[in-house]
Amino acid sequence: MNLSQQSQFSSKVSQLLSWGHWFTFANIGLVLFISLSYLVADTAPTTFMGYVYMLVTWLSHTSFITFIAFVLTIFPLSLVFPYPRHIRGMAAIIATLGASLLTLDAYVYFNLGYHLNTSALPEIVSLLWHRLTSSPALTTILAGGIVLLILAFQLLVSNYTWHHLARLKQYKFPRYATSTILVCFALSHSIHIWADANLKFDITKQDNVLPLSYPTTAKSLLAKNDLLDIESYKEAHDVRLDPHNIDYLAPTPLAECKAESSATIDILVFENNATLEQFVATEPALRKTDLFLQPVEAEDTLFSIVYGLPAFYKAPILDKQQLPVWLADNRSIQINGFEQFEFINNDDANPAVRLVRADATTKARGSANAVFAFSLAKRSNGIVTASRLYSSDKKVVQTEGLIQPSDIIATSVGHYLGCKTLAKQSMLGSNLYKRHDDTGVNYSQNVFIAFKKDRITLIDSDGNFKNISAAQGFAIEQGLDIPFLVQSIKKLKRYTP
């Protein structure tokens, strides 16, 4: 009697495990279909080996994570609870949850460029909430329809594989499919090791495209976004962010200013802090903040003030002598003391914006609606530094978080000149009157710069990264915040073709 019961138990377990393999095999096909969206979301490889790696990794990695999911869920349930009807129902529900989660992750990756994770929860919730509120009925129907389709697929596969198990066991193609997946798995890892050793960025930049794959490094993140000068790296073993290969696509303003504004703004730039303090002593109305983050490269700071953009776009703009997009109608700028921007100058006697190389004798216009004053950073081994900014506008200096040079012109155009939409469309600087977060992006001396609250992340020409405190300047021992950096790189490249 005991032997019979044990034999019956073993038979059920054996059948369930056999069914489970076929059920998993069917789900591998579903997961492969869903994961195609990850491949579409990113730029296609440019080499033959890049395509080979993409295909073998897509096939083997997605199959592997599907099989692991089976081993961790359905397999132990089949051993401890060998009741076919219940197991098949639970397996369908578990597989539906897994496939639905993968679909959600694919949607987030397609829109934001990174996978589901707790550090990017606010951005993910914002994306989903915006989608839901913009078209609630359609979103609910689509989301519910996708889940129901997946559930219907799971139930159909679950029942079909169980009732046709004997016939399915006669097929030989699963052996070849399994062998192919194992070969692809070994090949994908071998190619990645080779690519990592031989600087094949067309392959390593695919890290982290698929969920639960290789962790993204600073170097692969830059390569993925085409910010590495790979040829120079091969020649000199030195990866450089090369702004000379970048083109600038000037945006076409989509909205005009609400009203004509006669406001005037003075931006006074001093050579050193001592001269700045002499000037401030004669201007008691000016208030200060010590969180003015500017590049130590003076030309990069000045470029950002005039255009509201990082120096990433400096070369293509200055080479073509393109005027700032915000200059139109009654919006004019007069630049005194900076020869590199002479082509922008105009003869307006009372320009909307006046940028002056100032000294102790310089005076701000009495009619100016806003005055900004700061000194250029001292040349050092650093990339950026937090210095002092003075302004006649109390709200500006009381802004939470760091202020960049590009924020000055964005606030001037967006707030004082009444062109909020224009500033938002044409600049990467923040209108400090409409600032909703404390993040920003910059670029100087071939170094990508992003900040979030007090933390500044620098990714240098070798693809190495460093986190520093903006207020104190000390290094912060913390890993890369990939979701934040992906967003920052997308923001930096906003005006590239």
JOGI-V803032 format. One record per backbone hydrogen bond with DSSP energy under -1.0 kcal/mol. CO is the residue of the C=O (numbers start at 1). NH is the residue of the N-H. If there is no record, write none. Layout:
CO | NH
CO | NH
//
This chain:
1 | 5
2 | 6
3 | 7
4 | 8
5 | 9
6 | 10
7 | 11
8 | 12
9 | 13
10 | 14
11 | 15
12 | 16
13 | 17
14 | 18
15 | 19
16 | 20
17 | 21
18 | 22
19 | 23
20 | 24
21 | 25
22 | 26
23 | 27
24 | 28
25 | 29
26 | 30
27 | 31
28 | 32
29 | 33
30 | 34
31 | 35
34 | 37
36 | 40
37 | 41
47 | 51
48 | 52
49 | 53
50 | 54
51 | 55
52 | 56
53 | 57
54 | 58
55 | 59
56 | 60
57 | 61
58 | 62
59 | 63
60 | 64
61 | 65
62 | 66
63 | 67
64 | 68
65 | 69
66 | 70
67 | 71
68 | 72
69 | 73
70 | 75
73 | 77
74 | 78
75 | 79
76 | 80
77 | 81
81 | 83
83 | 87
84 | 88
85 | 89
86 | 90
87 | 91
88 | 92
89 | 93
90 | 94
91 | 95
92 | 96
93 | 97
94 | 98
95 | 99
96 | 100
97 | 101
98 | 102
99 | 103
100 | 104
101 | 105
102 | 106
103 | 107
104 | 108
105 | 109
106 | 110
107 | 111
108 | 112
109 | 113
118 | 121
120 | 124
121 | 125
122 | 126
123 | 127
124 | 128
125 | 129
126 | 130
127 | 131
128 | 132
129 | 133
130 | 134
131 | 135
135 | 139
136 | 140
137 | 141
138 | 142
139 | 143
140 | 144
141 | 145
142 | 146
143 | 147
144 | 148
145 | 149
146 | 150
147 | 151
148 | 152
149 | 153
150 | 154
151 | 155
152 | 156
153 | 157
154 | 158
155 | 159
156 | 160
157 | 161
158 | 162
159 | 163
160 | 164
164 | 168
165 | 169
167 | 170
168 | 171
172 | 175
172 | 176
173 | 177
174 | 178
175 | 179
176 | 180
177 | 181
178 | 182
179 | 183
180 | 184
181 | 185
182 | 186
183 | 187
184 | 188
185 | 189
186 | 190
187 | 191
188 | 192
189 | 193
190 | 194
191 | 195
192 | 196
193 | 197
194 | 198
195 | 200
199 | 201
200 | 203
200 | 204
201 | 205
203 | 206
204 | 207
206 | 209
217 | 221
218 | 222
219 | 223
220 | 224
221 | 225
222 | 227
223 | 226
228 | 230
229 | 233
230 | 234
231 | 235
232 | 236
233 | 237
240 | 229
242 | 245
243 | 246
264 | 369
264 | 370
265 | 354
266 | 372
267 | 356
268 | 374
269 | 358
270 | 376
272 | 276
273 | 277
274 | 278
275 | 279
276 | 280
277 | 281
279 | 282
280 | 283
283 | 286
287 | 391
289 | 389
291 | 403
292 | 387
294 | 385
297 | 301
298 | 302
299 | 303
300 | 304
301 | 305
302 | 306
303 | 307
304 | 308
308 | 428
308 | 429
310 | 313
311 | 314
313 | 317
314 | 318
315 | 319
316 | 320
317 | 322
324 | 327
328 | 331
332 | 353
334 | 355
336 | 357
338 | 341
339 | 342
341 | 344
352 | 265
353 | 334
354 | 267
355 | 336
356 | 269
356 | 358
359 | 362
365 | 368
370 | 266
371 | 392
372 | 268
373 | 390
374 | 270
383 | 296
385 | 294
387 | 292
389 | 289
390 | 373
391 | 287
393 | 397
394 | 398
396 | 399
403 | 293
404 | 407
405 | 408
406 | 410
407 | 411
408 | 412
409 | 413
410 | 414
411 | 415
411 | 416
412 | 417
413 | 419
418 | 258
419 | 423
420 | 424
421 | 425
422 | 426
423 | 427
431 | 434
438 | 453
440 | 451
442 | 449
444 | 447
447 | 444
448 | 459
449 | 442
450 | 457
451 | 440
452 | 455
454 | 470
455 | 452
456 | 468
457 | 450
458 | 466
459 | 448
460 | 463
464 | 460
466 | 458
467 | 476
468 | 456
469 | 473
474 | 469
476 | 478
480 | 482
481 | 485
482 | 486
483 | 487
484 | 488
485 | 489
486 | 490
487 | 491
488 | 492
489 | 493
491 | 494
493 | 496
495 | 249
//
